[in-house]
């Protein structure tokens, strides 16, 4: 974890010190611009560990800010309320200031802002977060604000709550007629704020679209008029959303009791959703691209749901019919330069402009011993089962995969030494997933800014660990791996099998295994991924708000725990959770009220099976 390093040239002449009581940040006019004085701020190093600093910044335009002095670190206060927080993302930082004062014209107003930075010296105001949160002498505020968890339910012996909602209740203000209320919930990592409104007669409201296992600061504003020109704002109250709870499907509390989602599936599982306008045999259905257990050669087979997906019909998203042997990709008996063994794949539907077909991205080991990520387009439209332009319905021979063959692939992510799409310092590109706004449209538009995460193995001089994920961004014609200054790829470190899931707008949650945590690992040679973690990305973090850059992701070192329970409600042990692999998350109906996880799971001794889990508390 990177330390909060203050450039020596701007260290305060006063030396390290810390106010004994927390004071509110203040913005004052000075010289040709403004000075922001922050008497106390916290830097989150990892988990709940913090360091404390003082700081001062200047700005001439309220958009671009420069750090002019800083002091610390020292121990943080034990009970700091609404403390400004510096949180590390990947190669960037978010400086969240929940409340600052600004005196003008005899009136003191209060604002909430977030500043972004990559070097902790120069900062930029995130305009989407700036908001006024009240003023001295304003109207009477709502009182007795209470923030509680929502949607309680019992699973086994545990009482759990929604992972994305908080309930807010309040007592109306006195002295004026309220037109409506505005409820705002702000979290410290991004400083992002989720808002909702309530009518004048409401005194309780549920705030949705929140992050799981995240602390929020909540205020209720009573507006006297429709434009909220006059208002009373409550003091902030805190609340924390629940962790996500995923329940495996089947019976009992062992792998043997789990329901197989496809009869012969055991690895490399990926799900594709087809919308109601897909037409043909896949209209409103789900399709798996997976590794079948039987057949000898490694392959990517196809399986499809037997009926249109419906949240009230579990079979429509938990039961698939295998078409192994007649569709998909099969490793050739004789190696070709690009394809010797076929591995993980992901089917991505393209719109009419892309040919109304499925683009199957897949990883394959070549005859040179290097693994690349490539793709083939379907020859049967949205049916997405035939990727051979010849007469065969499978890709299975060396001639198929050779240049000019019916299944000659296009390289998406190449490796060092390749003639095209090469990537220096990357020897293998494996186990990948695309992130695109699937809740907006089940098809990938091919728009620039789409991203891909992929396993890179160890990279000499960049990361000794073999558990890294690189980051590639689509520019409209090719995938560009992102690099640091100095030549190292931008990496998610201590991460395995990362999967990004769209949750609306330019926001995603990313699931991954943390193999650095080996609690529960046995002597089996099967992959042990460790506990499963969850981080979030928001396009508003850095750069364009409509795309997700590597810097928009929270630091994986601060990943939230994901909880898994067996069908009978018992929580999985560290061993059982650690052997969950090759997972894919999907909203089968295009609505986050139903979220399903497809996975390969083993007890550490037997071959894995393809199973599923359902999010109990969305």
C-alpha positions, 0 to 999 in steps of 0.5 A, spaced: 500 500 500 502 506 498 503 511 503 501 518 503 507 521 501 507 529 502 512 532 498 518 535 502 518 542 499 511 543 501 511 540 508 509 545 513 514 549 517 511 548 523 513 541 523 508 535 525 503 536 529 495 535 530 490 539 533 487 536 539 480 537 537 477 537 530 476 543 526 472 544 520 475 545 514 475 553 511 475 556 505 477 563 505 478 568 499 486 570 499 490 574 494 488 572 487 484 566 489 482 562 495 485 558 501 483 551 503 485 550 510 484 543 513 486 542 520 485 535 520 484 529 515 485 522 515 488 517 510 486 510 510 492 506 509 488 499 509 482 497 512 480 501 518 488 503 519 488 511 518 494 516 519 492 523 520 495 530 517 493 537 516 494 541 510 493 547 506 491 548 499 490 554 494 486 555 488 485 561 483 479 558 479 475 553 484 477 547 479 485 546 480 488 546 487 495 546 489 497 543 496 502 548 499 503 546 506 502 539 510 504 536 516 504 529 519 503 523 520 500 522 527 495 518 530 488 520 528 483 522 533 479 517 536 472 520 534 473 524 529 466 526 526 465 528 518 473 528 518 476 529 511 479 523 508 484 521 503 483 514 500 487 511 495 484 508 488 489 505 483 494 510 481 490 515 484 487 518 490 480 521 492 480 527 497 473 527 500 471 533 504 464 532 507 463 539 510 467 545 509 465 552 511 465 559 506 464 566 509 461 571 504 457 577 505 456 576 513 453 569 512 457 562 512 455 557 508 457 549 508 459 545 502 461 538 501 466 537 495 471 531 493 478 533 490 482 528 485 489 527 484 494 522 482 501 525 485 498 528 492 500 535 490 496 538 484 488 536 485 482 537 481 475 538 483 470 533 481 464 537 479 459 532 480 460 531 488 460 539 489 454 541 493 451 546 498 449 542 505 446 548 509 448 555 512 448 558 518 441 562 520 438 557 515 431 554 517 430 549 522 432 542 520 429 535 521 431 532 527 432 525 530 434 522 524 436 515 524 439 511 519 438 503 519 439 497 515 433 495 510 430 489 508 431 484 514 431 477 513 433 470 516 438 465 513 440 459 517 442 462 524 443 469 521 439 476 520 442 479 514 440 486 511 440 489 504 447 490 501 445 496 497 440 500 501 439 504 508 433 506 511 432 513 513 427 516 518 426 523 521 422 528 525 419 534 520 422 541 522 417 546 525 416 553 524 415 552 516 411 548 511 416 543 507 415 542 500 419 536 499 425 533 502 432 531 499 436 525 502 443 525 501 448 519 503 455 520 502 461 515 502 468 516 504 472 512 499 470 516 493 466 521 496 460 520 492 453 521 494 447 518 492 441 522 493 433 521 493 427 525 494 421 524 499 414 528 499 412 533 504 408 528 508 414 522 508 418 521 514 422 515 512 425 513 505 429 508 503 436 510 499 438 505 494 444 504 489 449 504 495 455 500 495 455 493 500 459 493 506 460 501 506 459 506 511 455 512 509 454 519 512 447 521 511 443 528 511 436 530 510 434 537 507 427 540 508 426 544 502 421 550 503 420 551 496 420 547 490 427 549 488 430 548 495 432 556 495 431 556 503 432 549 507 434 546 513 439 541 513 440 536 519 446 534 522 449 527 519 448 521 521 452 514 519 450 508 517 453 502 514 450 497 509 451 489 509 456 485 506 453 481 500 451 474 502 451 469 496 447 462 497 449 456 493 444 452 490 442 445 491 441 442 498 445 441 505 452 443 506 457 440 502 459 440 494 456 433 493 449 436 495 450 442 490 446 442 483 450 442 477 448 448 472 450 443 466 451 436 466 458 435 464 460 442 466 466 443 471 470 449 469 471 456 465 464 458 466 462 464 463 454 466 462 451 470 456 444 474 456 440 475 450 435 480 450 428 479 448 430 482 441 435 477 440 430 473 435 431 466 433 433 460 438 436 465 444 431 470 445 431 472 452 435 466 454 442 465 457 447 461 454 454 458 457 461 458 454 464 453 459 469 447 459 466 440 459 468 435 464 468 429 459 471 428 452 479 428 453 481 435 449 480 441 453 474 445 449 469 451 450 462 448 449 456 451 449 449 450 453 443 454 453 437 455 458 431 451 456 426 457 457 426 464 457 429 467 463 424 469 468 426 471 476 420 466 478 422 460 474 429 458 477 430 453 472 430 459 467 437 461 469 440 455 473 439 449 469 442 449 462 442 443 456 449 441 454 451 441 446 458 439 447 461 436 441 457 439 436 458 446 438 464 451 440 471 450 440 475 444 441 483 444 442 486 441 436 490 434 436 496 438 432 498 445 435 498 451 431 502 457 432 496 461 436 492 455 438 494 448 442 490 448 448 483 452 448 481 455 455 477 460 458 472 464 454 466 469 454 461 470 449 459 478 447 453 479 443 454 485 438 449 490 435 447 490 428 452 495 426 457 489 429 453 484 425 448 481 429 452 476 432 456 473 438 464 475 439 467 469 442 473 472 446 478 466 448 484 464 451 489 459 448 496 456 449 500 457 442 505 452 440 510 457 442 508 456 449 505 463 450 498 464 452 494 470 448 487 472 448 483 472 441 476 472 438 472 469 433 465 471 431 459 467 430 457 464 423 450 463 426 448 470 428 445 471 435 445 463 436 452 464 438 454 456 437 458 456 430 464 459 430 467 456 423 466 459 417 467 452 413 462 447 413 463 444 420 459 447 426 465 446 431 473 448 431 477 442 432 482 441 427 489 444 426 487 446 419 481 450 422 485 454 427 491 456 421 491 462 417 486 462 412 482 456 416 475 457 418 477 458 425 483 463 424 482 467 430 484 475 431 489 476 437 486 481 442 491 481 447 498 479 444 504 478 448 512 480 448 515 478 441 508 478 437 508 481 430 502 484 432 498 487 438 504 485 442 505 487 449 512 488 452 513 485 459 507 480 458 509 473 457 502 470 458 495 473 458 490 469 461 483 468 465 480 475 462 473 478 462 470 484 459 467 490 462 461 493 458 454 497 460 450 490 460 444 493 464 444 498 458 444 493 453 445 486 453 449 487 446 456 490 447 456 497 442 463 496 441 464 503 444 471 506 445 472 506 453 470 499 454 475 495 458 478 488 459 481 485 465 486 479 465 491 475 468 498 477 467 502 472 471 509 475 474 512 480 471 520 481 472 521 488 475 514 490 476 511 484 480 514 478 483 507 475 485 504 471 479 497 473 481 496 480 477 491 482 473 492 487 467 488 492 464 486 494 457 482 499 454 478 498 447 479 505 443 474 503 437 479 498 433 484 495 438 485 493 445 491 497 448 494 495 455 495 500 460 502 502 462 505 506 468 510 511 467 517 507 466 514 501 462 510 496 467 503 495 466 498 497 470 496 492 475 491 489 480 496 485 485 494 479 489 488 478 485 485 472 481 479 471 477 477 478 477 470 479 474 467 486 473 459 487 473 455 493 471 451 496 476 448 502 472 451 508 469 459 508 469 459 504 475 461 497 476 463 492 482 469 487 481 469 480 484 476 477 485 480 472 489 485 474 494 490 468 494 495 472 498 490 469 504 492 462 505 487 460 511 484 454 509 489 452 504 490 444 503 495 440 500 491 439 494 494 442 487 488 444 485 487 452 484 486 455 491 484 463 490 483 465 497 477 469 500 473 472 495 473 480 495 469 486 492 471 493 490 467 498 486 469 503 480 466 509 478 467 513 472 467 519 476 473 518 479 478 520 474 478 522 467 472 522 463 465 520 467 462 516 462 468 511 462 472 507 467 479 507 467 484 503 471 484 509 476 477 509 477 477 503 481 478 502 489 484 499 491 484 492 491 487 492 498 481 495 501 476 489 498 470 488 502 469 481 504 463 477 500 460 472 504 458 465 502 452 460 505 451 453 503 443 451 501 442 450 508 444 456 511 451 454 514 457 459 512 462 456 508 469 455 511 475 458 509 477 452 505 470 451 501 470 458 499 478 458 497 476 453 492 471 457 488 474 459 481 472 461 474 466 465 476 461 469 472 456 474 475 450 476 471 443 479 472 439 474 468 433 478 467 437 485 466 435 487 473 439 487 479 434 485 483 436 478 481 443 477 481 446 470 479 454 467 480 456 461 476 462 458 478 467 452 478 467 449 485 471 443 489 472 440 496 479 440 494 480 433 493 475 431 487 474 435 480 470 441 480 463 442 478 459 447 475 454 450 480 451 457 482 449 462 487 444 467 488 445 474 491 440 473 497 440 481 499 441 485 493 
